[in-house]
Amino acid sequence: MELGLLILAYFIGSIPTGYLVGRSAGIDIREHGSGSTGAANVWRTIGKNKGIFVFAVDLLKGLTTILLSQSASKFKPITNALLTNSLEMDIQLQNEWIVVSSALLVIVGHSYSCWIDFKGGKSVATGLGILLALNWSVALGAFGLWLGTVIMWRTTSISSLLAAIAAPSLMLLSQSPFAYKLMVCVGSLLILYRHRSNLDRLWHGQEQKISFLESDRHESISTH
């Protein structure tokens, strides 16, 4: 069952939401803007409504995967009710690592989707969905920072980088299991790594902003 959960986690993550939304608008989103299939590039290229839709679906990919993994893991201690407390604790620890492995694989699937030549997004929305399932209060704290800085600077990459730094800091201060804390630290490092091109554009003052007031398309695109 564990192997099946891990395979499922990757394939849920690999659903290329932004790419499919781009195709529905007649473009390959990978050929526009930053080349990412994430919500921010969809927002800037196609429009804010589609960007919000991609963000929501990608968040649900992370949230659903972890809730499914946590629910499946709960069945194991029930079938071992006669075991000693020590062995039950071992099973609980094993379950936590299965959840963590599922979390990492859904991020890998989102960032390196097998359906679109192992390309994808930056895993910010998917990471937030994972964090909501692991520790909702930490997730709200990181999201609050992300949203506040997006409104202030209108640059999602800066907000994502700050949230990726804040999330493990908040998680380490929480009462979450060690495995969950480690996962958030590793996941944040992966998100930071995926933003290395954004860091280069920020350094050269070339990073695009999003707009809350201007309408839909922020890039002249051809659908032919």
Backbone as a chain_set.jsonl record, in Angstrom:
{"seq": "MELGLLILAYFIGSIPTGYLVGRSAGIDIREHGSGSTGAANVWRTIGKNKGIFVFAVDLLKGLTTILLSQSASKFKPITNALLTNSLEMDIQLQNEWIVVSSALLVIVGHSYSCWIDFKGGKSVATGLGILLALNWSVALGAFGLWLGTVIMWRTTSISSLLAAIAAPSLMLLSQSPFAYKLMVCVGSLLILYRHRSNLDRLWHGQEQKISFLESDRHESISTH", "coords": {"N": [[0.826, -1.216, 0.0], [1.996, 1.198, 0.73], [3.833, 1.769, -1.344], [2.073, 2.157, -3.454], [0.755, 4.482, -2.581], [2.831, 6.331, -2.713], [3.455, 6.351, -5.439], [1.026, 7.275, -6.424], [1.023, 9.81, -5.256], [3.058, 11.161, -6.676], [1.896, 11.191, -9.267], [-0.45, 12.625, -8.866], [0.649, 15.101, -8.188], [1.882, 15.617, -10.619], [-0.071, 16.428, -12.396], [-0.58, 18.737, -14.836], [-1.692, 21.546, -14.262], [-1.52, 24.388, -14.863], [-0.435, 24.272, -17.45], [-2.497, 22.942, -18.851], [-4.572, 24.785, -18.563], [-3.443, 26.878, -19.973], [-3.36, 25.71, -22.529], [-6.089, 25.547, -22.986], [-6.573, 28.167, -23.47], [-5.348, 28.455, -25.824], [-2.563, 28.531, -25.97], [0.888, 27.589, -25.3], [1.901, 27.656, -22.199], [4.475, 27.441, -21.304], [6.028, 28.718, -23.098], [5.881, 31.38, -22.649], [6.233, 34.385, -20.713], [7.743, 33.642, -17.655], [8.087, 31.022, -18.261], [7.232, 29.108, -16.557], [4.756, 26.775, -15.349], [3.174, 27.558, -13.344], [0.825, 29.279, -11.108], [1.336, 32.068, -10.917], [2.636, 32.781, -13.339], [0.634, 32.094, -15.13], [-1.336, 33.915, -14.315], [-0.083, 36.406, -14.98], [0.197, 36.096, -17.741], [-2.178, 35.092, -18.979], [-4.402, 35.843, -17.427], [-5.948, 37.097, -14.383], [-8.097, 35.639, -13.231], [-7.86, 33.04, -14.25], [-5.348, 32.528, -13.258], [-5.829, 32.49, -10.49], [-7.49, 30.278, -10.402], [-5.719, 28.215, -11.183], [-3.93, 28.36, -9.041], [-5.618, 27.548, -6.916], [-6.31, 24.888, -7.658], [-3.786, 23.679, -7.759], [-3.024, 23.978, -5.104], [-4.933, 22.298, -3.927], [-4.043, 19.864, -4.907], [-1.739, 19.326, -3.367], [-2.848, 19.393, -0.751], [-4.888, 17.393, -0.845], [-3.397, 15.075, -1.426], [-1.815, 14.721, 0.904], [-3.761, 14.495, 2.924], [-5.008, 12.162, 2.062], [-2.883, 10.336, 2.29], [-2.396, 10.48, 5.053], [-4.845, 9.525, 6.024], [-4.906, 6.898, 5.004], [-2.759, 5.833, 6.377], [-3.688, 5.651, 8.969], [-5.053, 3.294, 9.24], [-3.278, 1.297, 9.751], [-2.312, 1.061, 12.549], [-4.696, 0.135, 13.695], [-5.041, -2.479, 12.801], [-3.077, -3.647, 14.199], [-3.616, -3.837, 16.905], [-2.977, -5.382, 19.143], [-0.321, -5.18, 19.582], [2.622, -4.148, 21.394], [3.085, -1.011, 23.184], [5.466, 0.172, 22.408], [5.977, -0.904, 19.841], [3.754, 0.069, 18.524], [4.3, 2.764, 18.571], [6.469, 2.756, 16.867], [5.186, 2.104, 14.491], [3.602, 4.377, 14.175], [5.588, 6.284, 13.765], [6.657, 5.319, 11.398], [4.453, 5.725, 9.731], [4.387, 8.512, 9.682], [6.688, 9.081, 8.204], [5.948, 8.013, 5.769], [3.939, 9.775, 5.03], [5.493, 12.088, 4.789], [7.188, 11.322, 2.676], [5.294, 11.107, 0.645], [4.562, 13.778, 0.489], [6.919, 14.993, -0.459], [7.095, 13.765, -2.95], [4.814, 14.664, -4.278], [5.46, 17.31, -4.617], [7.746, 17.055, -6.235], [6.512, 15.888, -8.45], [4.845, 17.989, -9.283], [6.727, 19.971, -9.958], [8.323, 18.69, -11.814], [6.853, 17.417, -14.088], [5.855, 14.421, -15.612], [4.238, 14.49, -17.796], [4.694, 16.736, -19.302], [7.315, 16.871, -20.402], [8.932, 16.745, -18.142], [8.861, 19.245, -16.952], [7.527, 22.102, -15.149], [5.855, 23.805, -12.427], [6.685, 26.092, -9.703], [6.013, 25.057, -7.295], [4.838, 26.424, -5.166], [2.054, 26.9, -4.526], [1.218, 24.218, -4.336], [2.915, 23.4, -2.303], [1.889, 24.974, -0.227], [-0.606, 23.763, 0.104], [0.198, 21.26, 1.057], [1.373, 22.074, 3.468], [-0.863, 23.059, 4.806], [-2.177, 20.69, 5.416], [-0.322, 19.474, 7.087], [0.228, 21.278, 9.191], [-1.94, 23.547, 9.965], [-1.933, 26.103, 11.145], [0.687, 27.058, 10.875], [0.738, 27.113, 8.111], [-1.168, 29.125, 7.561], [0.146, 31.301, 8.666], [2.447, 31.496, 6.981], [1.151, 31.889, 4.537], [-0.165, 34.288, 5.036], [2.011, 36.053, 5.217], [2.984, 35.781, 2.607], [0.756, 36.751, 1.085], [0.48, 39.372, 2.076], [2.915, 40.57, 1.3], [2.77, 40.257, -1.459], [0.654, 41.966, -2.082], [1.843, 44.328, -1.304], [4.26, 44.59, -2.855], [3.703, 43.46, -5.321], [5.073, 41.436, -6.564], [5.386, 38.22, -7.083], [7.444, 36.378, -6.82], [9.253, 37.382, -4.905], [7.587, 37.321, -2.663], [7.073, 34.574, -2.499], [9.629, 33.56, -2.0], [10.16, 34.706, 0.498], [8.097, 33.53, 2.009], [8.831, 30.867, 1.778], [11.11, 30.847, 3.285], [10.127, 31.609, 5.765], [8.29, 29.571, 6.45], [9.632, 27.044, 7.309], [10.871, 28.068, 9.585], [8.716, 28.808, 11.238], [7.567, 26.299, 11.456], [9.481, 24.829, 12.867], [9.195, 25.907, 15.348], [6.81, 24.92, 16.149], [4.666, 22.276, 17.5], [4.803, 20.073, 15.938], [5.426, 16.76, 14.519], [8.811, 15.506, 14.243], [9.471, 14.491, 11.71], [7.693, 15.855, 10.016], [8.572, 18.471, 10.372], [11.127, 18.298, 9.266], [10.453, 17.702, 6.645], [9.198, 20.076, 5.776], [11.333, 21.822, 5.887], [13.065, 20.695, 3.914], [11.33, 20.769, 1.704], [10.988, 23.542, 1.446], [13.563, 24.298, 0.722], [13.679, 23.114, -1.796], [11.755, 24.64, -3.124], [12.97, 27.158, -3.004], [15.193, 26.581, -4.584], [13.942, 26.14, -7.057], [13.307, 28.705, -7.672], [15.529, 29.966, -8.664], [15.994, 31.17, -11.168], [14.268, 33.304, -10.988], [15.518, 34.777, -8.998], [17.756, 35.637, -10.387], [16.559, 37.322, -12.295], [15.423, 39.211, -10.577], [17.731, 40.336, -9.511], [18.729, 41.658, -11.729], [16.74, 43.447, -12.155], [14.559, 42.704, -13.752], [12.319, 41.281, -13.201], [8.919, 40.389, -13.584], [5.849, 42.01, -12.653], [2.672, 41.471, -11.02], [-0.718, 42.477, -11.615], [-3.443, 43.85, -9.857], [-5.488, 45.427, -10.636], [-5.386, 46.143, -13.347], [-6.637, 44.711, -16.33], [-7.05, 41.542, -17.637], [-4.99, 40.288, -19.753], [-1.49, 40.391, -19.643], [0.504, 40.193, -21.342], [1.326, 40.271, -24.727], [0.048, 37.854, -26.665], [0.11, 35.189, -28.999], [-2.304, 33.079, -30.39], [-2.037, 31.349, -32.392]], "CA": [[0.0, 0.0, 0.0], [2.868, 2.362, 0.811], [4.362, 2.061, -2.673], [0.964, 2.707, -4.228], [0.535, 5.865, -2.132], [3.921, 7.162, -3.196], [3.276, 6.503, -6.887], [-0.143, 8.14, -6.597], [1.424, 11.173, -4.887], [3.772, 11.763, -7.808], [1.019, 11.43, -10.403], [-1.329, 13.754, -8.517], [1.46, 16.298, -8.334], [2.284, 15.836, -12.01], [-1.165, 16.983, -13.202], [-0.063, 20.058, -15.235], [-2.85, 22.444, -14.262], [-1.254, 25.614, -15.609], [-0.261, 23.929, -18.864], [-3.816, 22.638, -19.412], [-5.305, 26.056, -18.643], [-2.855, 27.589, -21.105], [-3.834, 25.078, -23.764], [-7.498, 25.928, -23.177], [-6.55, 29.535, -23.998], [-4.713, 28.396, -27.126], [-1.115, 28.759, -25.93], [1.731, 26.76, -24.447], [2.33, 28.603, -21.168], [5.921, 27.307, -21.126], [6.691, 29.582, -24.075], [5.544, 32.768, -22.33], [6.609, 34.855, -19.386], [8.884, 32.974, -17.024], [8.152, 29.642, -18.73], [6.683, 28.238, -15.526], [3.335, 26.43, -15.49], [2.544, 27.92, -12.083], [-0.278, 30.242, -11.091], [1.789, 33.447, -11.137], [2.875, 32.986, -14.774], [-0.684, 32.061, -15.767], [-1.957, 35.206, -13.99], [0.534, 37.483, -15.756], [0.121, 35.853, -19.172], [-3.537, 34.85, -19.466], [-5.363, 36.639, -16.673], [-5.961, 36.811, -12.949], [-9.073, 34.606, -12.874], [-7.258, 31.736, -14.547], [-4.248, 32.366, -12.317], [-6.403, 32.087, -9.201], [-7.968, 28.9, -10.575], [-4.549, 27.328, -11.158], [-3.443, 28.369, -7.659], [-6.527, 26.742, -6.096], [-6.196, 23.471, -8.02], [-2.467, 23.198, -7.341], [-3.087, 23.854, -3.649], [-5.711, 21.09, -3.619], [-3.207, 18.689, -5.202], [-0.933, 19.066, -2.179], [-3.713, 19.116, 0.404], [-5.555, 16.098, -1.028], [-2.41, 14.0, -1.343], [-1.412, 14.493, 2.293], [-4.922, 13.981, 3.668], [-5.179, 10.764, 1.646], [-1.792, 9.566, 2.878], [-2.638, 10.414, 6.501], [-6.009, 8.663, 6.266], [-4.52, 5.512, 4.732], [-1.824, 5.405, 7.416], [-4.398, 5.419, 10.225], [-5.577, 1.935, 9.293], [-2.257, 0.333, 10.159], [-2.327, 0.755, 13.972], [-5.906, -0.592, 14.063], [-4.835, -3.904, 12.537], [-2.026, -4.122, 15.089], [-4.048, -3.369, 18.22], [-2.419, -6.207, 20.216], [1.106, -4.944, 19.71], [3.028, -3.345, 22.537], [3.126, 0.425, 22.941], [6.698, 0.498, 21.693], [5.81, -1.228, 18.436], [2.755, 0.989, 17.99], [5.003, 4.026, 18.333], [7.262, 2.546, 15.657], [4.26, 2.166, 13.367], [3.239, 5.783, 14.021], [6.742, 6.957, 13.168], [6.717, 4.872, 10.003], [3.371, 6.412, 9.033], [4.79, 9.908, 9.48], [7.649, 9.135, 7.111], [5.199, 7.761, 4.532], [3.303, 11.055, 4.723], [6.568, 12.975, 4.345], [7.607, 10.873, 1.35], [4.217, 11.5, -0.271], [4.649, 15.229, 0.332], [8.048, 15.302, -1.335], [6.826, 13.281, -4.304], [3.825, 15.522, -4.942], [6.213, 18.5, -5.022], [8.56, 16.662, -7.396], [5.597, 15.708, -9.571], [4.4, 19.302, -9.754], [7.849, 20.711, -10.548], [8.904, 17.908, -12.909], [5.746, 16.576, -14.54], [6.177, 13.475, -16.688], [3.335, 14.733, -18.92], [5.15, 17.895, -20.081], [8.777, 16.809, -20.549], [9.527, 16.939, -16.823], [8.86, 20.656, -16.57], [6.377, 22.379, -14.296], [5.814, 25.059, -11.685], [7.649, 26.308, -8.619], [5.489, 24.283, -6.15], [4.423, 27.284, -4.051], [0.673, 26.583, -4.16], [1.187, 22.824, -3.898], [3.558, 23.387, -0.984], [0.949, 25.524, 0.754], [-1.601, 22.725, 0.37], [0.851, 20.283, 1.935], [1.545, 22.69, 4.781], [-2.188, 23.117, 5.441], [-2.479, 19.37, 5.957], [0.634, 19.128, 8.146], [0.051, 22.203, 10.319], [-2.705, 24.63, 9.342], [-1.582, 27.414, 11.704], [1.925, 27.459, 10.199], [0.359, 27.419, 6.73], [-1.822, 30.433, 7.535], [1.185, 32.297, 8.915], [3.249, 31.64, 5.765], [0.296, 32.464, 3.5], [-0.378, 35.685, 5.386], [3.215, 36.769, 4.809], [2.987, 35.774, 1.147], [-0.287, 37.624, 0.567], [0.792, 40.75, 2.436], [4.022, 41.083, 0.484], [2.291, 40.351, -2.836], [-0.117, 43.212, -2.169], [2.755, 45.454, -1.127], [5.263, 44.724, -3.916], [3.164, 42.903, -6.569], [6.074, 40.535, -7.147], [5.109, 36.949, -6.412], [8.669, 35.638, -6.523], [9.748, 37.866, -3.618], [6.677, 36.798, -1.639], [7.272, 33.131, -2.394], [10.919, 33.335, -1.36], [10.019, 35.039, 1.919], [7.246, 32.509, 2.632], [9.608, 29.623, 1.831], [12.045, 30.994, 4.402], [9.364, 31.706, 7.011], [7.573, 28.325, 6.773], [10.382, 26.138, 8.189], [11.113, 28.737, 10.87], [7.489, 28.655, 12.024], [7.348, 24.874, 11.697], [10.41, 24.386, 13.906], [8.682, 26.404, 16.625], [5.544, 24.252, 16.432], [4.723, 20.972, 18.17], [4.636, 19.046, 14.909], [6.429, 15.681, 14.538], [10.106, 15.83, 13.645], [9.439, 14.164, 10.278], [6.99, 16.941, 9.34], [9.468, 19.634, 10.396], [12.192, 18.06, 8.299], [9.878, 17.777, 5.314], [8.968, 21.481, 5.436], [12.66, 22.396, 5.62], [13.519, 20.201, 2.617], [10.419, 21.31, 0.695], [11.289, 24.963, 1.264], [14.808, 24.364, -0.041], [13.342, 22.803, -3.186], [11.061, 25.809, -3.672], [13.998, 28.179, -3.212], [15.984, 26.14, -5.745], [13.134, 26.342, -8.25], [13.205, 30.146, -7.923], [16.854, 30.54, -8.94], [15.892, 32.071, -12.327], [13.632, 34.526, -10.495], [16.548, 35.535, -8.282], [18.58, 36.285, -11.397], [15.789, 38.439, -12.859], [15.322, 40.236, -9.536], [19.042, 40.982, -9.414], [18.884, 42.534, -12.892], [15.579, 44.328, -12.25], [13.746, 42.288, -14.887], [11.207, 40.431, -12.762], [7.602, 40.943, -13.887], [4.905, 42.182, -11.549], [1.281, 41.171, -11.333], [-1.589, 43.619, -11.388], [-4.762, 43.522, -9.319], [-6.481, 46.331, -11.199], [-5.396, 46.058, -14.794], [-7.301, 43.502, -16.748], [-6.627, 40.219, -17.972], [-3.723, 39.862, -20.33], [-0.345, 41.236, -19.353], [1.506, 39.906, -22.356], [0.721, 40.096, -26.023], [0.308, 36.464, -27.042], [-0.53, 34.679, -30.213], [-2.943, 31.782, -30.204], [-1.933, 30.611, -33.661]], "C": [[0.855, 1.258, 0.0], [3.391, 2.761, -0.564], [3.288, 2.688, -3.552], [0.684, 4.155, -3.873], [1.596, 6.794, -2.704], [3.814, 7.401, -4.705], [2.12, 7.452, -7.175], [0.21, 9.592, -6.295], [2.135, 11.862, -6.043], [2.803, 12.112, -8.933], [-0.025, 12.509, -10.118], [-0.567, 15.061, -8.7], [1.75, 16.641, -9.777], [1.157, 16.351, -12.904], [-0.8, 18.425, -13.568], [-1.168, 21.104, -15.372], [-2.625, 23.683, -15.116], [-1.095, 25.373, -17.097], [-1.616, 23.687, -19.526], [-4.655, 23.901, -19.549], [-4.766, 26.885, -19.799], [-3.327, 27.033, -22.43], [-5.293, 25.437, -24.043], [-7.62, 27.347, -23.72], [-5.813, 29.608, -25.329], [-3.219, 28.632, -27.145], [-0.428, 27.657, -25.129], [2.356, 27.706, -23.427], [3.834, 28.556, -20.954], [6.71, 28.207, -22.073], [6.455, 31.057, -23.799], [5.976, 33.117, -20.915], [7.86, 34.179, -18.867], [9.067, 31.54, -17.513], [7.611, 28.644, -17.729], [5.215, 27.934, -15.813], [2.548, 26.81, -14.239], [1.522, 29.034, -12.208], [0.165, 31.664, -11.416], [2.008, 33.721, -12.627], [1.571, 32.948, -15.557], [-1.392, 33.385, -15.542], [-1.413, 36.306, -14.896], [0.264, 37.333, -17.25], [-1.306, 35.785, -19.692], [-4.571, 35.693, -18.723], [-5.478, 36.194, -15.235], [-6.945, 35.71, -12.565], [-8.518, 33.205, -13.121], [-6.064, 31.468, -13.628], [-4.736, 31.902, -10.958], [-6.904, 30.649, -9.272], [-6.82, 27.908, -10.495], [-3.99, 27.231, -9.738], [-4.293, 27.449, -6.783], [-6.382, 25.251, -6.383], [-4.857, 22.908, -7.561], [-2.38, 23.071, -5.821], [-3.82, 22.566, -3.253], [-4.927, 19.817, -3.925], [-2.369, 18.325, -3.98], [-1.769, 18.664, -0.989], [-4.336, 17.731, 0.316], [-4.588, 14.933, -0.87], [-2.046, 13.691, 0.098], [-2.57, 13.963, 3.123], [-5.175, 12.517, 3.326], [-4.123, 9.884, 2.287], [-1.984, 9.411, 4.386], [-3.795, 9.477, 6.83], [-5.656, 7.195, 6.058], [-3.616, 4.979, 5.836], [-2.536, 5.053, 8.723], [-4.922, 3.994, 10.354], [-4.557, 0.946, 9.846], [-2.243, 0.04, 11.659], [-3.544, -0.056, 14.411], [-5.707, -2.093, 13.873], [-3.76, -4.51, 13.427], [-2.328, -3.754, 16.538], [-3.431, -4.153, 19.367], [-0.925, -6.004, 20.406], [1.405, -4.096, 20.942], [3.056, -1.875, 22.158], [4.352, 0.819, 22.139], [6.563, 0.241, 20.201], [4.784, -0.305, 17.78], [3.381, 2.353, 17.707], [5.872, 3.923, 17.088], [6.389, 2.652, 14.41], [3.86, 3.617, 13.1], [4.364, 6.562, 13.348], [6.869, 6.587, 11.696], [5.656, 5.585, 9.173], [3.735, 7.859, 8.724], [5.763, 10.032, 8.312], [7.002, 8.823, 5.768], [4.516, 9.049, 4.076], [4.338, 12.029, 4.162], [7.03, 12.602, 2.933], [6.569, 11.242, 0.295], [4.281, 12.992, -0.555], [5.775, 15.613, -0.627], [7.761, 14.891, -2.777], [5.771, 14.125, -5.016], [4.478, 16.828, -5.381], [7.055, 18.197, -6.254], [7.675, 16.5, -8.63], [5.135, 17.032, -10.155], [5.52, 20.038, -10.496], [8.433, 20.021, -11.776], [7.867, 16.894, -13.402], [6.145, 15.698, -15.719], [5.328, 13.727, -17.933], [3.812, 15.883, -19.81], [6.68, 17.985, -20.062], [9.504, 17.15, -19.253], [9.803, 18.42, -16.509], [7.633, 20.906, -15.705], [6.477, 23.724, -13.612], [6.835, 25.095, -10.567], [7.207, 25.663, -7.308], [5.074, 25.141, -4.955], [3.004, 26.939, -3.589], [0.55, 25.146, -3.656], [1.821, 22.678, -2.518], [2.661, 23.933, 0.102], [-0.125, 24.501, 1.105], [-1.055, 21.647, 1.284], [0.947, 20.82, 3.349], [0.221, 22.804, 5.532], [-2.544, 21.784, 6.094], [-1.57, 19.003, 7.13], [0.446, 19.982, 9.39], [-0.623, 23.461, 9.79], [-2.32, 26.014, 9.88], [-0.288, 27.946, 11.088], [1.614, 27.862, 8.759], [-0.28, 28.802, 6.635], [-0.82, 31.553, 7.781], [2.014, 32.567, 7.673], [2.43, 32.288, 4.648], [0.032, 33.943, 3.77], [0.803, 36.552, 4.98], [3.271, 36.884, 3.29], [1.993, 36.791, 0.59], [0.02, 39.092, 0.856], [1.883, 41.35, 1.565], [3.665, 41.139, -0.997], [1.519, 41.654, -3.037], [0.809, 44.427, -2.112], [3.648, 45.681, -2.34], [4.799, 44.223, -5.271], [4.166, 42.025, -7.308], [5.984, 39.197, -6.431], [6.377, 36.184, -6.047], [9.257, 36.078, -5.182], [8.906, 37.28, -2.485], [6.883, 35.308, -1.418], [8.582, 32.803, -1.697], [10.841, 33.62, 0.139], [9.182, 33.982, 2.649], [7.993, 31.185, 2.776], [10.643, 29.668, 2.945], [11.306, 30.97, 5.735], [8.75, 30.373, 7.43], [8.384, 27.372, 7.652], [10.678, 26.755, 9.545], [9.909, 28.579, 11.787], [7.262, 27.189, 12.394], [8.247, 24.366, 12.82], [9.961, 24.832, 15.289], [7.387, 25.707, 17.045], [5.773, 22.924, 17.155], [4.544, 19.815, 17.191], [5.704, 17.963, 15.042], [7.709, 16.087, 13.82], [10.097, 15.584, 12.135], [8.769, 15.281, 9.478], [7.867, 18.191, 9.284], [10.56, 19.49, 9.344], [11.67, 18.198, 6.879], [9.689, 19.227, 4.878], [10.301, 22.171, 5.141], [13.164, 21.984, 4.24], [12.653, 20.767, 1.488], [10.689, 22.776, 0.405], [12.574, 25.15, 0.472], [14.559, 24.074, -1.525], [12.649, 23.983, -3.859], [12.051, 26.943, -3.933], [14.851, 27.845, -4.44], [15.233, 26.393, -7.048], [13.011, 27.827, -8.617], [14.551, 30.772, -8.318], [16.825, 31.467, -10.159], [15.222, 33.38, -11.921], [14.631, 35.41, -9.765], [17.444, 36.29, -9.272], [17.851, 37.485, -12.002], [15.608, 39.562, -11.839], [16.617, 41.027, -9.434], [19.243, 41.995, -10.548], [17.683, 43.446, -13.102], [14.642, 43.987, -13.381], [12.536, 41.443, -14.485], [9.87, 41.123, -13.005], [6.742, 41.039, -12.632], [3.524, 41.725, -11.997], [0.455, 42.408, -11.028], [-2.933, 43.147, -10.87], [-5.86, 44.334, -10.0], [-6.543, 46.257, -12.718], [-5.961, 44.716, -15.22], [-6.391, 42.603, -17.537], [-5.232, 40.053, -18.534], [-2.635, 40.878, -20.07], [0.782, 41.006, -20.347], [0.786, 39.715, -23.668], [1.064, 38.693, -26.527], [-0.458, 36.099, -28.292], [-1.101, 33.312, -29.931], [-2.872, 30.942, -31.472], [-0.659, 29.797, -33.705]], "O": [[0.51, 2.257, -0.632], [3.396, 3.941, -0.914], [3.554, 3.63, -4.299], [0.407, 4.97, -4.753], [1.294, 7.909, -3.127], [4.053, 8.509, -5.186], [2.211, 8.316, -8.047], [-0.245, 10.501, -6.989], [1.845, 13.017, -6.355], [2.875, 13.205, -9.494], [-0.438, 13.228, -11.028], [-1.078, 16.01, -9.296], [1.855, 17.816, -10.132], [1.404, 16.68, -14.065], [-0.718, 19.267, -12.673], [-1.527, 21.494, -16.483], [-3.435, 23.998, -15.988], [-1.561, 26.167, -17.915], [-1.861, 24.168, -20.633], [-5.369, 24.07, -20.538], [-5.532, 27.522, -20.523], [-3.655, 27.785, -23.348], [-5.685, 25.611, -25.197], [-8.62, 27.701, -24.344], [-5.664, 30.687, -25.902], [-2.648, 28.904, -28.201], [-1.063, 26.903, -24.392], [3.253, 28.478, -23.769], [4.416, 29.527, -20.472], [7.905, 28.432, -21.88], [6.794, 31.901, -24.628], [6.069, 32.254, -20.043], [8.894, 34.142, -19.533], [10.082, 30.909, -17.219], [7.537, 27.451, -18.024], [4.517, 28.731, -16.439], [1.387, 26.427, -14.093], [1.37, 29.649, -13.263], [-0.545, 32.39, -12.112], [1.612, 34.774, -13.126], [1.409, 33.679, -16.534], [-1.989, 33.93, -16.47], [-2.18, 37.05, -15.507], [0.117, 38.332, -17.953], [-1.612, 36.361, -20.736], [-5.512, 36.201, -19.333], [-5.148, 35.057, -14.897], [-6.66, 34.922, -11.663], [-8.687, 32.303, -12.301], [-5.8, 30.323, -13.262], [-4.131, 31.025, -10.341], [-6.759, 29.89, -8.314], [-6.925, 26.881, -9.824], [-3.619, 26.148, -9.285], [-3.759, 26.663, -6.0], [-6.336, 24.44, -5.458], [-4.792, 21.796, -7.037], [-1.733, 22.156, -5.31], [-3.383, 21.841, -2.36], [-5.128, 18.796, -3.268], [-2.296, 17.157, -3.599], [-1.443, 17.704, -0.29], [-4.318, 16.977, 1.289], [-4.921, 13.922, -0.253], [-1.975, 12.523, 0.481], [-2.378, 13.068, 3.946], [-5.519, 11.723, 4.201], [-4.434, 8.799, 2.778], [-1.758, 8.331, 4.934], [-3.732, 8.723, 7.801], [-6.062, 6.342, 6.846], [-3.697, 3.803, 6.191], [-2.034, 4.241, 9.5], [-5.206, 3.537, 11.461], [-4.924, -0.116, 10.349], [-2.168, -1.13, 12.033], [-3.469, -0.834, 15.362], [-6.157, -2.888, 14.698], [-3.548, -5.723, 13.424], [-1.429, -3.405, 17.303], [-3.366, -3.634, 20.481], [-0.329, -6.598, 21.304], [0.525, -3.408, 21.461], [3.051, -1.524, 20.979], [4.283, 1.703, 21.285], [6.982, 1.062, 19.385], [4.93, 0.061, 16.613], [3.036, 3.013, 16.727], [5.999, 4.89, 16.336], [6.801, 3.22, 13.399], [3.784, 4.043, 11.947], [4.122, 7.393, 12.473], [7.154, 7.438, 10.853], [5.921, 6.002, 8.046], [3.435, 8.37, 7.645], [5.677, 10.973, 7.523], [7.457, 9.314, 4.735], [4.515, 9.375, 2.889], [4.08, 12.714, 3.172], [7.238, 13.479, 2.094], [6.919, 11.641, -0.816], [4.083, 13.427, -1.69], [5.595, 16.461, -1.501], [8.144, 15.592, -3.714], [5.831, 14.283, -6.235], [4.095, 17.396, -6.404], [7.08, 18.98, -7.204], [8.045, 16.924, -9.725], [5.044, 17.184, -11.374], [5.285, 20.652, -11.536], [8.971, 20.676, -12.669], [7.986, 15.691, -13.169], [6.705, 16.181, -16.704], [5.656, 13.234, -19.012], [3.377, 15.993, -20.956], [7.255, 19.028, -19.75], [10.566, 17.771, -19.272], [10.812, 18.782, -15.903], [6.793, 20.02, -15.544], [7.09, 24.66, -14.125], [7.728, 24.251, -10.486], [7.936, 25.712, -6.318], [4.97, 24.629, -3.84], [2.775, 26.713, -2.401], [-0.138, 24.887, -2.67], [1.328, 21.931, -1.672], [2.659, 23.429, 1.224], [-0.514, 24.38, 2.266], [-1.752, 21.171, 2.18], [0.642, 20.118, 4.314], [0.185, 22.662, 6.754], [-3.13, 21.744, 7.175], [-1.991, 18.309, 8.055], [0.496, 19.477, 10.511], [0.037, 24.338, 9.234], [-2.378, 26.997, 9.141], [-0.175, 29.14, 10.811], [2.164, 28.838, 8.249], [0.035, 29.568, 5.724], [-0.919, 32.625, 7.184], [2.266, 33.724, 7.334], [2.937, 33.128, 3.905], [0.008, 34.754, 2.845], [0.624, 37.654, 4.461], [3.568, 37.949, 2.75], [2.341, 37.597, -0.273], [-0.155, 39.952, -0.007], [1.787, 42.503, 1.142], [4.197, 41.977, -1.724], [1.707, 42.353, -4.033], [0.579, 45.427, -2.792], [3.789, 46.81, -2.81], [5.433, 44.525, -6.282], [4.107, 41.892, -8.531], [6.452, 39.059, -5.301], [6.388, 35.427, -5.076], [9.711, 35.24, -4.403], [9.437, 36.806, -1.482], [6.87, 34.836, -0.282], [8.643, 31.873, -0.893], [11.386, 32.871, 0.95], [9.512, 33.585, 3.766], [7.82, 30.469, 3.761], [11.011, 28.627, 3.49], [11.784, 30.393, 6.711], [8.69, 30.065, 8.62], [7.863, 26.922, 8.672], [10.731, 26.046, 10.55], [10.055, 28.257, 12.966], [6.823, 26.877, 13.501], [7.813, 23.556, 13.639], [10.308, 24.205, 16.289], [6.921, 25.886, 18.17], [6.908, 22.509, 17.389], [4.174, 18.709, 17.585], [6.768, 18.209, 15.61], [7.688, 16.91, 12.905], [10.651, 16.374, 11.371], [9.223, 15.618, 8.385], [7.901, 18.886, 8.269], [10.877, 20.437, 8.625], [12.351, 18.741, 6.009], [9.988, 19.572, 3.735], [10.382, 23.009, 4.243], [13.637, 22.826, 3.477], [13.166, 21.19, 0.452], [10.627, 23.208, -0.747], [12.668, 26.055, -0.356], [15.153, 24.707, -2.398], [12.918, 24.29, -5.02], [11.977, 27.61, -4.965], [15.186, 28.726, -5.232], [15.833, 26.815, -8.037], [12.65, 28.161, -9.746], [14.685, 31.995, -8.302], [17.559, 32.454, -10.188], [15.561, 34.442, -12.443], [14.602, 36.634, -9.892], [17.837, 37.43, -9.026], [18.451, 38.542, -12.2], [15.638, 40.738, -12.202], [16.596, 42.249, -9.288], [19.848, 43.05, -10.353], [17.606, 44.145, -14.112], [13.988, 44.875, -13.928], [11.811, 40.948, -15.348], [9.702, 42.297, -12.675], [6.889, 40.261, -11.689], [3.245, 41.608, -13.191], [0.882, 43.282, -10.273], [-3.499, 42.175, -11.37], [-7.033, 43.964, -9.943], [-7.623, 46.303, -13.306], [-5.777, 43.707, -14.539], [-5.27, 42.867, -17.971], [-4.338, 39.681, -17.774], [-2.832, 42.079, -20.254], [1.874, 41.556, -20.207], [-0.257, 39.064, -23.717], [2.228, 38.384, -26.784], [-1.525, 36.638, -28.585], [-0.45, 32.478, -29.301], [-3.573, 29.938, -31.599], [-0.399, 29.111, -34.694]]}, "num_chains": 1, "name": "protein.A"}
